[in-house]
Amino acid sequence: MSVNKVVKGILSEKLGVDRRSIRMDSRIGDDLCADSLKFLEIIIALESELDISIEDSDAEKVVTVRDLLDVVRNEVDLKRQAKAA
């Protein structure tokens, strides 16, 4: 499953929104109504599902779905590079 699908699936599940309504420019807090606790649940679910670790400093910079995807893709890429080495 692609990173994009995993992220949208977890956002949909944790926030109770239709995955088709999740846009790249959707603001996770304002548009998708995620409070800080829900956002933390999303981060934990992504870390568990993809076997990655997202730094707090990276998570704090996330505003939009695009931002979240960038952070997650970066961590997935780092994991792949580490396995290849």
Secondary structure, 3 states (H helix, E strand, C coil): CCHHHHHHHHHHHHHCCCHHHCCCCCECCCCCCCCHHHHHHHHHHHHHHHCCCCCHHHHCCCCEHHHHHHHHHHHHHHHHHHHHC
